[in-house]
Amino acid sequence: MTKTYTVTQAAAVLGVTRGLVLRWIHAKRIRAARVGSQWTIRPTDLERFRRIPRSVGCPPGYRHKRR
């Protein structure tokens, strides 16, 4: 059986929140499969996402200060 990451594990690897990983999955920036009620991410897909250069703007996981 191939090792896969849960959303929580992927968030820990990427250093971001679980919600942000879910947003990236729904935006199709990270390839993931739904198994029952849980999303799973293959290590190759997570590594591919990590290699993509980030666009100009806020770094992943950055939260704006509320006024």
Summary of the structure (lengths in Angstrom):
residues: 67
radius of gyration: 12.6
end to end distance: 48.5
largest distance: 48.5
contacts: 141
relative contact order: 0.21
helix: 39%
strand: 13%
